[in-house]
């Protein structure tokens, strides 16, 4: 079952709830900027009439209740992996649940990996559509400013990505108050219109959604592709659970964010009931003329915060993929001395910036971008529903029929939204699909390639115990100092040790075989971090364990062994690494030749092992070997 939440005092709970408003709800909180506009003025515009307005509002309301509140806030957030959420954490739970069913496990892990790959498409589109839709308010205030919308949006985005290397710690304290102001303002704007047309509240009745489908049918189905924009960002509630905890996120949603969103959506609906021409931009037209420029500024700040959250999510997801063996090592910079989760990844940052700017310049408006938005989100949601069933059935031991009915109903909703968005494939929806397919190919190729490398190395392995006996009977010359050999298998002889003996004919007076293990949990406790085993003649076997959200630091881990009487003076300790040179081949048991070449290219461009494990660069020795895939 899900772990019990620790007690939280009321003052801290409120502080965490405010912080969650700033980080977790930025994406879904800025959806009112474009959702209603896309329904009535988008790719498949609906006629503006009372039946359609009330039907759409009813759909939005029940989507927020069923998908966001029931599925994510109530159910998914109970499926934590030691307090952490997100699709990678959920996939790790599935691995645990299907430990004795390798075939099903592989299929579902691949599905979870594809859902994670789709997130990057979302991470590219969210900053582009959010910032662009906010800046488009300038054209609403003054139509002559329309030509400057794109340049201003690009400038805002470039500044945002350039600031990433400084981390979010410095500006993060502003996120909560700014988003609190944002939600308060949009709630008041909506409430002012609801007072003028209170009949709009009739749309709380689900019958209006049913009647809307009965009346419009095909057009109603197409409208789902725009309605889904109201729930984009729901995944963030689950993914950011480890940062704030369940209770603050739930409190912020039920007590503040959901009411504010509903007031604004229903306010836009009330405006459309009285002014059908407001469909061109119902969000900004809620505001009086004098308030448009301040509202544009506030909306831009809110969309920057929404973008920041999804960019940080891309950094975190990439780091998890590296730890779990699905992505080659990339440079990671820690931007906070106190918060271990705050990281910056230069390669990911600049790749995202290039994609986001290309999206703005290629699609030109948030309406065109809306066609690309939704497929990645709904596909990830559908993936979550499938994995949800596995956890309910195999980990929580729910009855098969109860788990199947619940997960099936949620999956039916997700697939309804997904199929409606799939119709927008050739209007821009292809973009996140292509991104997802490309990244899934890279992730799966890297994972399979590493398996092949280990298989090829296994053919030339020597068992450690016989090797130590041989060294005992025919000891080489021992030289002062400590040699740490990194090896993936603690029972075999590292290739770097064999090369060192073959070429240098010596061994250090103390030799350590060090294995790093990444477990399918977010973090490993410090008590379990390091395991030490003394072998013979100053040979030691050490295992260092990390979770998929931990930050590897080998020297820091070794320093913990001081209490066991084992010290590693920096100037007397050398680290020996094996470097493989990969050669693609036509061997039938490997991968397709193009994948082998892709894997070899990824391996050549992978980040340094030295930097990844924080090894002192002047104390590292690399010894190479050639491997034919």
C-alpha positions, -999 to +999 in steps of 0.1 A: +000+000+000+010+036-003+032+050+025+016+071+052+022+108+051+043+121+080+027+147+103+031+183+091+025+213+114-001+238+101+022+267+095+047+246+075+017+230+056+005+264+045+040+275+035+044+243+014+010+248-001+019+283-012+052+270-027+033+243-045+010+269-061+041+285-075+058+254-089+032+226-094+003+246-108+020+269-133+011+249-163-025+241-156-029+275-140-021+293-173-044+272-194-073+297-192-052+320-214-061+299-245-085+270-237-119+287-243-104+307-272-094+275-290-128+260-285-147+289-301-120+304-323-095+277-330-089+249-354-124+235-353-144+265-339-178+259-323-207+284-329-211+307-299-245+300-285-258+292-249-261+254-254-225+252-267-210+275-240-228+256-212-218+223-227-181+232-230-181+246-194-196+214-181-170+193-200-142+215-185-156+212-150-160+174-151-126+169-168-110+188-139-129+168-114-124+133-130-090+136-145-072+160-122-090+156-089-100+119-089-073+104-109-042+124-099-050+142-066-069+113-050-055+082-066-022+086-084-007+105-056-011+075-034+012+056-058+044+071-045+078+054-047+092+064-013+075+098-015+084+104-051+060+105-081+062+109-119+061+083-147+097+071-139+088+064-103+055+047-114+075+026-139+098+016-110+068+004-090+056-016-120+091-033-121+086-042-084+051-054-089+060-077-119+093-090-106+084-126-115+069-118-150+099-106-171+080-105-204+051-083-192+076-062-172+096-055-204+065-044-223+052-021-195+086-007-189+089+002-226+054+018-224+065+038-194+097+048-211+077+060-242+055+081-219+086+096-204+099+104-239+067+121-248+072+144-218+100+162-237+076+172-264+054+187-237+085+204-222+091+221-256+056+231-264+046+244-229+070+274-228+063+283-264+025+283-261+023+297-226+046+327-232+033+334-267-004+334-255+005+358-227+024+382-249-005+381-275-024+402-250-004+432-263-022+428-296-056+427-278-047+460-260-033+476-291-037+458-325-007+478-339+016+458-316+008+425-333+041+425-352+062+427-320+045+397-303+068+370-317+101+390-311+090+398-275+080+362-268+114+349-282+133+375-261+114+364-229+122+327-236+159+333-244+163+352-211+144+324-192+167+297-206+199+318-200+190+322-164+187+284-159+223+280-150+218+302-119+192+277-106+157+283-092+167+288-056+171+326-059+138+333-077+119+303-064+107+322-034+088+346-057+070+318-075+044+312-048+034+348-042+033+356-080+011+326-087-011+334-057-016+368-072-023+353-106-050+329-094-066+356-073-067+380-102-082+355-127-107+344-101-119+380-096-120+386-133-142+356-137-164+363-107-172+398-121-186+383-152-205+355-134-224+381-114-236+396-147-247+362-161-253+338-132-271+313-154-237+302-165-235+282-132-261+258-146-232+242-164-221+225-132-248+200-141-232+171-161-264+169-182-252+199-202-221+179-213-243+150-223-267+172-242-238+189-259-226+156-273-261+145-282-267+177-302-233+182-318-218+147-320-188+150-344-182+187-336-184+179-299-158+151-304-135+175-322-140+200-294-124+176-270-091+184-286-094+219-273-111+210-239-081+189-230-060+221-229-077+228-195-061+198-179-026+200-194-002+202-164-021+175-144+010+153-146+030+179-127+009+173-096+022+137-095+057+144-107+064+171-082+050+152-052+084+145-038+093+182-036+063+193-015+045+162-003+009+150-009-010+171+016+003+206+005-004+198-032-039+185-024-046+214-001-035+240-027-056+223-054-089+218-035-087+250-014-074+275-040-063+265-075-094+246-086-119+273-074-099+300-091-097+281-124-135+273-123-143+310-116-123+321-145-135+295-170-171+302-160-164+339-161-152+335-197-184+315-204-206+343-189-188+368-211-195+347-242-232+345-233-234+383-234-208+391-260-203+364-286-176+385-304-154+381-273-145+345-286-114+360-303-097+362-269-122+357-240-095+357-213-081+391-220-115+406-228-126+398-193-105+427-181-113+464-185-092+483-209-071+501-183-061+467-168-049+450-200-012+460-199-008+450-162-026+418-169-002+410-198+027+416-175+012+393-148+003+367-174+039+368-188+053+363-153+029+334-147+038+317-180+075+321-173+069+303-139+049+276-157+078+272-182+104+271-154+085+242-138+085+221-169+121+229-177+132+218-143+111+187-148+130+179-180+163+182-161+150+159-133+136+133-158+169+132-178+188+127-146+165+098-136+169+083-170+207+084-167+206+068-133+183+040-145+206+033-175+184+047-203+205+077-212+242+084-215+259+105-189+254+143-194+270+172-176+251+180-144+256+212-124+242+214-089+227+249-084+219+247-047+241+236-018+210+228+004+185+213-021+199+182-038+172+181-064+180+215-079+202+207-109+211+223-143+219+203-174+235+225-201+229+202-230+193+197-222+188+234-216+201+246-249+184+218-268+151+228-253+157+265-261+165+257-297+133+237-300+111+263-282+124+292-304+119+271-335+083+264-324+075+301-318+090+311-352+075+281-370+039+282-357+037+320-352+008+320-328-004+302-297-036+291-317-014+272-342+007+257-314-025+245-297-028+220-325+005+205-314-004+205-278-024+177-262-012+145-280+019+141-257-001+150-226-030+126-233-007+098-244+012+101-211-021+102-192-032+070-209+001+053-202-004+062-165-038+046-165-024+013-178+005+013-153-021+023-126-039-009-131-007-030-127+000-013-093-036-017-082-038-053-091-003-066-084+012-044-057-019-033-038-037-067-044-070-051-054-097-074-068-092-078-106-126-066-115-126-035-092-091-025-104-101-032-141-133-012-139-116+018-122-085+019-145-107+011-175-130+041-169-100+064-165-083+050-196-115+055-216-115+092-207-078+095-215-083+077-249-113+099-257-091+130-253-061+113-271-081+102-301-096+137-305-061+152-304-048+125-328-070+141-355-047+172-352-017+151-362-011+169-395-019+204-381+011+202-357+003+172-335+031+154-354+058+174-335+055+158-300+050+124-315+082+127-335+101+140-304+087+111-284+096+085-310+132+099-315+138+100-277+123+066-271+146+052-298+176+069-282+167+057-247+160+021-258+191+019-280+213+031-251+198+006-227+201-023-252+236-012-262+248-013-226+234-048-223+253-059-254+286-044-240+282-062-207+275-095-226+307-090-248+327-082-217+313-113-199+329-135-225+364-124-214+357-121-177+379-137-150+364-146-116+378-125-088+385-152-062+407-174-084+426-142-095+433-132-059+446-167-051+468-165-082+482-131-070+488-145-036+509-173-049+527-151-075+526-116-060+535-087-082+554-057-069+533-035-046+537+002-047+525+028-021+489+043-023+454+031-029+439+021-063+402+022-067+389+001-097+354+009-108+336-022-119+300-031-127+303-067-114+318-071-079+327-109-085+348-104-116+382-088-123+380-053-137+395-050-172+414-020-160+432-041-134+442-067-160+455-040-183+474-024-154+491-057-145+499-065-181+515-031-188+528-018-155+535-051-137+526-036-103+498-033-078+491-007-052+495-017-016+458-013-012+433-023-039+396-015-039+370-030-062+341-005-063+307-011-077+280+015-080+244+002-079+214+023-088+182+010-072+147+014-084+139+038-055+142+076-056+168+078-028+189+055-007+194+062+030+229+072+042+229+041+064+227+019+033+249+040+011+282+021+014+289-016+021+324-028+028+339-063+025+375-070+033+390-097+011+427-105+017+461-089+014+446-054+015+421-061-012+386-047-005+352-049-022+329-018-018+294-013-030+279+022-032+242+024-036+222+053-050+185+059-059+175+072-093+172+108-078+204+108-058+235+127-069+265+103-072+296+114-054+322+086-050+348+105-028+320+115-004+308+079-002+343+066+005+348+092+032+320+075+051+343+045+056+366+065+079+345+051+108+355+016+097+392+025+099+396+029+061+407+062+048+412+075+013+437+104+013+430+124-019+467+126-028+473+089-023+442+075-040+440+068-077+409+058-096+411+034-125+384+033-152+378+011-182+371+029-214+354+008-242+359+016-279+328+003-297+329-012-332+295-019-349+293-053-365+268-074-385+265-100-357+229-114-358+226-115-320+232-077-317+211-048-328+204-035-363+236-019-378+221+016-377+213+012-340+248-001-333+262+030-350+238+052-331+249+036-298+286+040-307+280+077-314+261+082-282+289+064-263+316+087-278+296+118-269+286+107-234+297+128-205+328+120-185+326+092-159+350+113-139+327+143-137+296+122-132+309+105-102+328+136-090+362+120-091+393+142-088+404+147-124+441+146-116+438+112-099+420+093-127+436+067-150+417+054-180+426+021-196+409+011-229+395-020-245+380-026-279+345-042-281+328-055-313+290-052-309 
